[in-house]
Amino acid sequence: MKAGTEHWAGRLAALADEAGVPGASLALWYGGEPHEWATGVLHAGTGAPVRTDSLFQIGSVTKVWTATQVMLLAERGRLALDTPVADVLPDFRVRDPEATAALTPRHLLTHTSGIDGDLFLDTGRGDDCLSAYVRACAGLEQTLPVGDAHSYCNSGYVVAGRVVEHLTGVTWDRALREQICEPLGLTHTWTLPEDVLRFGAAVGHDEDGAVVPVWGLPRSVGPAGLICARAADVAAFARAHLTPGALLDDPGALRQPQVTLANPHGGGRQWGLGWSLDEWDGHQVLSHTGDTIGQHAALWVLPGLGTVVVALVNGGRSAEFQHRLITELLAELHGVTVPAPLAPPAGPVTVDVGGLTGVYERAGCRILVTASDDGAGLRLHTRPTGMLVGLARPRTLDLVAVDATTFVGRADAGSTWDAVVFERRADGRRYLHHSGRATPKVR
């Protein structure tokens, strides 16, 4: 590496300190060689140090692993991506019978199912927890018609994991080991707490550095976000997506664009099968992030350059940390400029905000949009509901117009800007696109 190992050990520590991150682990595959660094503590109360073999929760980065499991079955002729899920899982259904009949594995992997799917339901620790979760999906509503648009859906990936169980005859956790971990020799990748506790494991912290009261997510949402791993194992998994035959015969199939995002300002402009897709300086970028309770993960892959970057942290201003880290790394390694987050324009933009205000709601979240005090902008109040009460925090963002439908906001002067896109559809329905999800206006 141009700046050397000592330089990046120091930069990792400095960036973590500046962003209030208690502990971080970084793994890099570059120039055909692995590199690893760690800094900080696993737990602010105990002071246990982060090591390169420490396990962090990778959250929704798990979804790329689940998509890979499904694709392995498809390559072996066990599953067709455009076959209705109900043909594979007879007990699967959502509230809308037409949606039930139309939903396919491709819809699940591309977040185009339209299911209102932030259902964090704990169905117990038994091996039947995914089948019980799928039965509970019978009450889920549609926020969009099937196949109509992208809207991030955790429940869809749990259903995909249940498809894996049904076709392999073993639990999703066991299938993950047999399909991916054992073939790749991954020794520090686990899903269940009793396995994770055999290693040094991170605990989550909030943005102020306090230890969070809950360690992890229920087993029943495993395929959507339950993997714990060391950064080097995540990098090894991602490297397999650069080499045909390492896992998949055609790993490139997962990075073919499937759907364009209505809000392209949150980390990707399109979605493939499991991967978020973007382009930086003419280079295709595959990525996925993951947030659990006080832990955050980011994975970036540049197939054309053969480079993989994995950053795992256990709290602090994670978005700021991760963006500064990948920006510095890619500038040094490849001279690639990472786009800056969307920010307010140089001059004010006049927008009629009247049609944008109101209440937007989906499972687990109620969003109130009001006009700002001066009437020129908007204020967005996000409040967790249902099962997410106590797990997510209310937020208020003062939004600044970028154009007639796109706004940016942040919680405070030191935070990263978040992009919010408003959409009015041809049939008159209105949606707010934020945090990967399409939230319908209800009044």
N, C-alpha and C positions, 0 to 999 in steps of 0.2 A: 504494500500500500504506500502511496506517495508520502503521507505524513507519518506513517509508522504506527506501531501498536501503542507506544507510550502516549502519543498525541491523542489517539482516540479514547484511551482510558481516561485521560484528563478531560477531554471534551464531553464525554458521557457524564462524568461526575458534575462538571460545571453546568451543563444544560439541565440536568435533573435538579440541581440546587436552585437554579434560577426559576424553574417552573414549580417549585415546591413539591417535587416528586420524592417520596421517602426512599424508594428502591427501584432499580431498573436493571434489565438484562438485555443485551444486544448481541445478536448473532448475524453474521454476514457471510455470504458465499460470493467471492469475487476473484476473478482470475484463476478459477479452478481450485481455490483453496478456501478452507473455513477460517473464520476469525470469531472470537468471542470476548466479551467484556461484561463486567458487572459492577454495580456501585450501590451504595446505600444499605438500607436495612429491610428485612422481610417484615418486621413488626416494630413499630415505633416504641412500643411499651417494653419489649425485651431487648432490643438492640441487636438481634441476631442478624449477621451480615448476609447480603445477597451474594451468592456464588454463581458461577456460570452454569452449574448443574441444578440450581434452584428451580422449583416448579411454580409457575404462575398460571392463573386462570386465563385462557385465551378467548373466552366468550364466543362471540359469533364467528370468529375465524374457524371455529368448529364446522361451520356450514360448508366450507370448501372441502373438508374431509368427508362429510356426509354426501355431498354431491359426487365426490370421487367414488364412494362406495356404490352409489346408484349407477354411475357410469361403468364401473367394473362389471356389474350384473348385466348392463345393457350390451357391453362388448362380448359377453359370453352367451348372449342370446336368451338370457333369463327374463328380460324385461324390454319392452318397447317404450320409448319416452312419450309417445303420443297415444298410448293405450289408456283408457280411463282408469283412474286409481281405484274406482269402485269395482272394476273387473278383477283387480289384484287383491283388494281388501274388501270383502263383501260387507263387513260391518262399518265401513267408512261412509259418513254422510255429513253434510252441513245443512243448515236450515232450509236453504233453497234447493228443491229437488232438481231443477234444471242445472244448477251449478254442480251439484253432486254428480250428475251424469256426465258433465263436460270436463271436469277437472282431470288433468293428466300429470304425470311426473315432471314433464317439461314446465308446466305452470308452477309447480312447487319449487323447482330449482331456480327459476327466473323471477320469482316473486310476482308473478302475474296471475295468481289464483283469484285475486280480488277478495280473499277471505279477510275479515276483520280479525287478525290473528295474533294479538299480543296476549295470549292466554297462558299465564304462568301458573298453571294448576298443578298442585302437588298431589299425585295419585299414589303416593307411597313408595317404599324402597324395594318392593318385590319385582321379580322378573317380568311381571305382567303390567308394569306401570305404563308402558307405551300403548299397549292395547286398551287400557282403561282411559288413557288420555284421548286416543282416537275416538272412542265412543262418546266422550264428552264434547267432541267437536260438533256433535249433532245440533248444538244450540248456536253455533257461530253464524253471524250474519255476513252478508257481502257488503263491502264498501264500494266495490267496482264490479262490473260484469267480468266473468272469467275471460282472461286473455286480453282485456281491454287496455291495461296499462300496468306499470310497475308500482307496487306498494309493498314495502318490506313486511314480511310475514313470518314470524317465528313458528307459528303453528304449522305452517306448510312444511317446514323442515322436520318437525316432529313426525308428521305423517310420512314424510319420505324415509325417516329412520325406521318407522314401523314397516314400511314396504321392504326395507332391507332385512328386518327380522323375519318377516313372513317368507321371503324367498331363500334365506340362508338357513332357517330353522334354529337360529341361536339368538340370544339377546343382541341388541345393537352394540353394547359394550364389547361383547365377545367377538362379534363380526368385525368391529373396528380393529381389534387386535389381529384377527386372522387375515383380513383383507389388506391392511395397511401397515400396522406397527411391526408385526413379525417379519413380513417380507423386506421391510426397510431397516430392520434391526434397531428400532426405536425403543430404548430402554427406559426413557424418562417421559413417557406419555401415558396418562391414566385418566380415568373418569370418575372413579368412586373414592370418597374421602379416605376409606381404610387403606387404599393403595397409595394415595397421594401423601398420607401421613408418614410413609416410610422414607420420605425424602424431605429436604428442606423446602417448605411451602410458604409462599407469600400470603399475607392477609391484606384485605383492602383497607384503604384510608380515604377519607373525604378530601375535598379541596383544601380544607384547613389543616390537614395532617392528622386528624383524629381517627383512631381505629373504628371501622364500621361494626355494628352489632351483629351482623349476619355474615357467615363465611361464604356460602355458596348457594347455587341454584338447586332446585329439586331434581332428582334423577329423571323424572318424567319429561323434562325439557332437554334431555341429553343431546340429541342430534342437532339441536339448535344452538347449543352453547356450553357444554359441560366439560370439555377437554381441559385438563391441566397438563402443562408440558414445560420443559426447558426450552429456551430460545433455539438452541442448536437442533433439537428434534423438529421444531416447526420449520426451520430452514432446510433440513434434510427432506422433509415432506414436500416442500415447495420445489426443491431441486428435481424431484421425481417428475414434476410437471414440465420440466425442460428436456426430459430424456424419454423418447418413445421406448416402451418396453420395461422401464423401471417399475412402473405400476400399470399404467394404461398403455394399450397399443397406440392410441392416438390422443395424447393429453391435450393437443391443440384444439380438439373439438370443444373443450370446456371454455376456451377463450374466444369462441366465435360469437359476435354480437347477436343477441336475441331480442333485446328491447332497448329503446332509447328512454332516458329518464326525463321527466318533466322538470325536475330541479337538478341541473347538471353541476351544481356548485358545491356538492358535499363529498367529493372524493372520486367521482366517476361520471362519465357521460352516458355510458351504456352498461348493460348487464349481460354476462354470458351465462354459463351453467355453473353457478356457484361463485364466480368471480365478478367483481366490479371492474369495469374496463375504462381506461383513459388513454390519452396520448400526451407525452411531455417531450417537447423538442423533437418531435418526429419519431419517438420511441414508444411502442405499445407498453402500457403499464397495467399489470394485473394487481389487484389489491383487495384486502378485506380488513376491517377493523372489528374489534370485539370489546364490549363493555359489560362487566358483571357488576357486582356490588363493591365498588371501590377499587376495581382492577381494570386495566385497559391493555389491549393488545393491538398491534398493527403489523401487517405483513404486506410487503411490496415485492413484486417480481417484474424484472425487465427481460423478457425472453430473448430479444434481439441482442442483448449485451451479456446474457448469462449471469445476471446478478440478482441475488436475493437478499433482502434486508428484513429482519425481525426485531421489533422493539416491544418489550413487555414491561409494564410499570404497575405499581400498586397504589396509585393515588396521585394527588396533585392536579395541576393544570395539564392534563394529559394531551389534549389536542394541540396546545401550544408547544409542548415538549416534542411530540412526534413530528410536527411539521418542521420545526427548526432542525431536528436531527436528520430527517431525510433530505432536507434542502442542503445542508452542509455536506452530507455524505455523497450525494450524487454529483454535486458540483466538483468535489475533490476527485472522485473516482472516474467520472466520465464527462465532466464539463456539461452535464445536463442541468438545465434550469427548471426547478419545480415551480409550477404556477403558484402565485400568492393567493391566499383566500380572497374571495370577493369582498370588497370593501366599499364604503360610501364613495360616490363620485366627487370630483373636485368641487363642483357647484351644485346647488340644490335642484332637485327634480320635482316639478309640480305634478301631483297626481290627485285625481278625484278618488278619495278613499271611501266614499259613502257605500259603495256596493261591496266593499271588502270586510267591513266590520260585521260582527255577529259572533255566534257560537259555532264552533267546529268540534265534532266529537267522534271518537272511535273507542274501541275497547281499551281500557286502562288510561285514557287521557281525555281531558276536556280542555279546550283552548278557547279563551275569550279574547277577541280582537276588538279593540276600541280605538277611537281617534285619539291622537296625542293632544296634550293641553292646548297647543297652538293650532290644531286642526290640520297641520301640514303633513304629519306622519301618522304612524300607528303604534299602538302598544299591544304586545302579545303576552297574555297571562296563560301559562301552562300549569294545569293541576292534575296530578295522578289520581286515578279513580280505581275502584274495585280492588283487585288483587295487588295492584302496584302501590297502593297507599302504604307508606312507611318504607318502601324500597326505593322510590324515586322522590326527588324534591320538587316542590313547586318552583317555577321560574318566571321571571318577568323580563321581557326584552323590549327596549325602545327601538322601533324599526325605522330605518332611513331608506327612502325610495332610491332605487338604482334605475328603474324604468317603471312603466305603468303597472307591471305585475310582479316585479322582483324587488325584494327588500332585504336589507341586512340589519342584524341587531346583535348586541352582546350584553351580557349581564352587568359588566363593569368595565372600566377603562383598560384593565390588563388582560381581558379575555379575548379569545379568538372570535372573529365575526362569524355568525351563523347566517346562512342564506334561507330565505322564505319565499316561495313562489306561489302566487294565487292563480287559480285557473277557473275560467268559466267555460263549461262545455256547451256544445251545440244544442243540447236539450235543456239548457238552463241551469243544470246542476253546478254547484261551486265546490272547489276543493282547495285546501291549503296543503302544499307540499313542503315538508320539513322533516329532517331527521330520517330521510328515506321513505317516509310514509305519506300516503294520500289520505288526508282527513276531511271527510265531507262536512259541509256547512249544514247544520240542522235547524238554525233559525237566525 
